[in-house]
Amino acid sequence: MGIGATAGAAAVGGIALSANASDATSSSASDSLAFDPDAWTKLTKTITDTEGTEHTVVYHFWKAITYVAEPVDATYQSLIVSAPVEIDGKAVDASDAPILLANSVGGYLPASVATATEIGGGGSATGGAAPGGAPSASSSASAQAAAPGANGTTNATGGATSSNQLLALAAGYVVVEPGARGRTLKNSGGEYYGTAPAAIVDLKAAVRYLRANKGRVPGDVERIVSAGTSAGGALSALLGASGDSPLYDPYLKALGAADASDAIFATGAWCPITDLEHADGAYEWNWGANDLSTGKPVDQTVSKALRAQFAEYQAGLKLRGLGGFGRLNARNLDAYLVEQYLEPSATAYLAALTDSARAAYLKANTFITWSAGRASFTWTDFLTHVGARKKDAPAFDAFDLSAGENNEFGTGRALARHFTAYGAEHDSTGLTTRRVASGIPAALDLMNPMHHLSGKANPGRSKHWWIRLGTKDSDTALTVSANLAARLDNLGDDVNHLYYWDEGHGANTDPADFITWIARVTGHKSRHP
Ligand code: DHB
């Protein structure tokens, strides 16, 4: 049970947590979710901003608080809170500041803040650190496990989320870092209890906890801005898209989540590994012509079949491209990505270089034409420039169930399952039905932001979106976030989506801009340290 889990804490401020808080028969669960505003320790952190200036931030730190009344595993279902009280010697009042909800999930692995003693002190465990389960021994699972949270203090990026957190604190915002269950967790009965939809249910429970504690937790719970990278970016996007969706109610109820809204105000997502059931086709459409790092091509029969599936999917999305591009389809998506994202990204990169550095870059990269201050190139040349693809085909639903995502869709005693018809049909593990399991379609809906944005789009979604992706990130297709952005744009939401030129997986090269963006969209009078 977490800090503040006392009846006394529930009385602080006299705010009822829910309509049932005064009902003796149901008060204990609600009371246990009362945030204790006084249970902080005072810490000091020196934070270097993106211009290299150091700031001394004194902040109140709440160590791990369990955010559900009936946790399955409090090691993961807990959050930490950091609220600045003094920045560079000046008192700050963060009681109405935006709340950055920064998850540190990587690889769909478990993320814990249980032992964190300061801001940024959580993260996804690398393989095996999670009790009761090691990641499946597979190429993709180990590739994922190698990246996230290697030092236990950052996420997959080795910095994207943590720099957001520190800069947010130095800007006077409240920072909340939730842990969440992940795919490798296994109980003593051999059952996987952190596979889909556990992680998103946990993040929603964390939001509900904050909103139920309005007036007690520091910060403005109506201005929660989520952030995450890769699998954490996917979960962040999903959190933003699925706000208050009733689909999750039974799961939240089972955990004794607080009775409150789980809608968030704005969403930040770096290289989201999402839209998983369409990601194999998207990957082949994007990287199909690129060889593996071994120099070998992938199975072209598989690649072509998946690519054909993607064409159908893309057409069915009926998206209009940004910038008046018109209807997107598999034949014009290359031109769209080049025009809308890749050339502007290269242009921004080259424009920021000194004349001599730019000349050197252009000399080494003759596929780029630099004219009148703008970069131009072809999609084919861009693909050659990126080089080896990171994943084999299929990239996500592996025939031998070895991908991390197969594990993410595991359930009960099943470590891993197929989640696409194509993967199931081509299964190499002895799946006699050759079909996806009956629970898979519902699990996919619970994990895919696009599901919540399609048809009658979820009105509870966040309306402000910050999406970022490196142009050399072949962990998934570049179309994944472009389609997400186009869908949101077509719905009328405020979308800020850029690609970072030549950056790989997990990059975050404009964190200060994200912090400024938060101030703008939330209407917060930003304190620029
Ligand atoms: C992550 C990376 C992947 O390639 C993937 O398939 C899933 C998650 C990650 O870094 O979180």
Residues whose N, C-alpha, C, O or C-beta is under 5 A from the ligand:
A	BS01	DHB	V105 G106 G107 Y108 Q144 A156 T229 S230 A231 G232 I273 D475
